Amino acid sequence: MKQVGNKNEAFSLKTRLKRLKRDSNRWSVFTLAIVFFLALPIIFIGVELFSGPGETWSHIVRYLLPEYIGNSLYLVFLCSILVLILGVSSAWLVSRFNFPLRQQMEWLLILPLAIPSYIVGYAYAGIFDYGGSMNLLFRQLNLDFIRIDIMNRAGLAFVLSISLFPYVYVSARAFFLNQANNLLEASKMLGVGEGKTFFRLMLPLARPAIVAGLVLVLMEVLNDYGAASYYGVNTFTTGIFRSWFSLEEPETAVYLSALLILIIFALILFEKWQVRKVKFSSSKTNSTQIQRKRPKKSMQWLIFSVVFLPVFLGFVLPVTQLIYWAVLTASTVFDMQFLIISLQSFGIAITSAIITVFFALLLIYFSKWSTLLSIKNIARVGVLGYAIPGAVIAIGIMIPTLALDKWLIKMFGNFGIDSGLIINGTLIALLYAYAVRFLAVAYNPIESTALKVDSSIPDSSKVLGVGNLKTFFKIEFPLIKTGVFSAVILVFIDVMKELPLTLILKPYHIDTLAVKAFEYASDEMVMEASIPSLFIIFTAMIPVIFLNKLLIKK
Amino acid sequence: MLTIDSLSKSFDKGKNYALEDVTFDLKAGHVCAIVGESGSGKTTLVRLIAGLERPDHGSISLGDKVIASLDKFVQPEKRKIGLVFQEYALFPHLTILDNVLYGISKLKNKKERAQEMLDLVGLSNMGKRYPHQLSGGQQQRVALARALAPKPSLLILDEPFSNLDAMLRTQLRNEVFDIIKKTEVTVLFVTHDTQDALSVADEILILQNGKVVQKDAAANLYVKPNTLYVASLFGSTIHINKNLQTAFSCPLKESCCHAIRNEKIKVNPSANDPHCEYITRAEVVKKVELGDSTQLLLKLESGEQLSVMTQDKNVADTINIGFNSKDILEFDHE
């Protein structure tokens, strides 16, 4: 009977409290502190909701909100369809068939990710402009009765899709490459044809992977400010900007942000639900590579054209347009100031990449060293920033830092010191915001390499008498170096491309290439925007290729 | 030396217990094997002792010092316990010598000590190599040298031979324990293989579903197993249930559970064999030739099936089988 006593006792409140006291260590506290720090902007938006909406809120609800919701849903819907068609078809064709330049296509299909959507938007606006190349072409062909207007929400959906479909492509291809082969062979042995195998077997099985890629696309769609504002489409994000900058009503921006967060959470729940429904798909990676079919020559060229089309539309065409503009405007844009902006952009991106990776490392290892089980789940909350649109994070940081600065100025004022704004409108707020927004970008590659290190390795270091920190520096860090390095690069690219958050939080005397491109475009100087745009694209391109190498290795 | 008192651990807040109310102690200088199937809690037990997990109840003491209880937890790095992992866990980016040096960096004559350890495990010239350049058996010995270098008071080996094939296994087992005997360290040795345990351990602890079913000297476990489960771990065993009792006409105590080892069942005993009290007739259903012996699948008149081994190559279709009352194993419960 003693055993029963032990059992009841082991999880009685008294023993639980004793264990909580025994097991809470400083790492638990540090983890909680970091998560709180990263969640602060969102918490502030929640808190600010209680101070009531602004004066124009009822006006917005009546006249603008239906448009915001309508346009955002329209974009979400149309982009979903487009990116699914582009991403899944290219992933399937590239992994299932042999055709000319297949290997090159594999990574070329990722390149559209190197161009921020708003820049693709500028390029297409130019291509379909009255004096643009498309109209010239139509005139040459005596088809000048055709007039395509792209500056509307359908055009915006096209632009966003063509630049974001690689998210779906990458995750679908990873599934097709790693998991599909034995199923494919089984299907073949059962005498099932190619088409039926794809629609009845591959598509349903790949659904969790595809949905994961799709949700990333939709988060980016809702995050977009640059393209939507240039195309004159009112979305939630442009609404937040308008209420912040034009109406100068932070309360309204907060309310819109909260609504947008709700939509995002609905998306995340949708993903979780989709993934849970398909739990039967095996998580074991298959070591055998997918066998590629070699169809007839004419068929091969058809497949090539289908796969090349998104690369052409998403990369070749916009980049060509930008290069053409760059040649025309090079003499006016290149100057000392442009060089300084490039350097600033670079410096900010690399600094924030290092800070963000540092936070990711702290979060991963502190929560590991914390012996409370619940802490490990809480740590994941710190990663949610990636789902939150940049504009929302910016608002969530702007409001508290303004209040803090006011208080600091008053405090310093008591001592006769004029401190000015310390946090708000300085790099500190901007770097903080980047860390919140891009933590997941750093966290995921580091975590996945850290998981590959068998837990017995750090364990044996500890048993040999070496503590957590020293074990990290001597054993774990050398083993996860590549993951840390790729994390730095990934965050670096994202910061280079980032626009909405930077626009709201940047110090007034500092510019980034993204902001400069946006300013040119908004000042009716879209041609001049081409040079900063190309700079962003080329810095982002090299790591995108590198990232693909990494994906192949996996 | 090592004292474990009513130790419990659950990974799902008390719904299931990986370890439940485990109590035992280990004398200094002894080699104790922990035997159990996978999932019996062996690894959880050694991780608790090493400090890699925290107990939900109970305590662990090393010498006269409590190292884990509800109020106290000594970090693994402060316990001075040596642990050799199942997968060796050598640091892949460090040389063999650096691996061995790792735990003794504060020692004055660390270089000498590390070399001494490499000599001990017979890898004197391998110090500059990296783990991936070594064979599995060599890696195993490096892991042993690394664990022994800081002179631990207790050495734990977690399934050290399970990654090796049968031939290498026996050879390496002997080598490893020859080395260990030279150091006179106290050893806890986790295995699912009773042969491993019987050949090297002074005493054996049997775990089943997170509970200790028996702890005894190796010889006693064979002769006096506590439960049918323990008996069957050390050789195949037949449960003498009610039907068998009727078939052999051997009435046994009802409150107890009885069993007989397969090897104790005699095939075609002579009619007046004094060592064969209970006899019954059986039909041979199937013969399986196993080289020097034959396995017989038998069907008794009552319909019960059982299998026995025999050296006799020419058995008839119907035979007599029997056993001695002295060979019957008696347990309080199954």
Interface residues (C-beta under 8 A of the other chain):
Chain A: K2 Q3 N6 K7 E9 A10 F11 T15 K18 R19 K21 R22 D23 T371 D454 S456 I457 D459 S460 S461 K462 V463 L464 G465 V466 G467 K474 I475 P478 L479
Chain B: S6 S8 S10 K13 G14 Y17 E20 D21 A50 G51 L52 R54 D56 H57 G58 L70 D71 K72 F73 Q75 P76 E77 K78 R79 K80 I81 G82 L83 F85 Q86 E87 A89 F91 P92 H93 Y102 G103 R146 A147 P150 K211
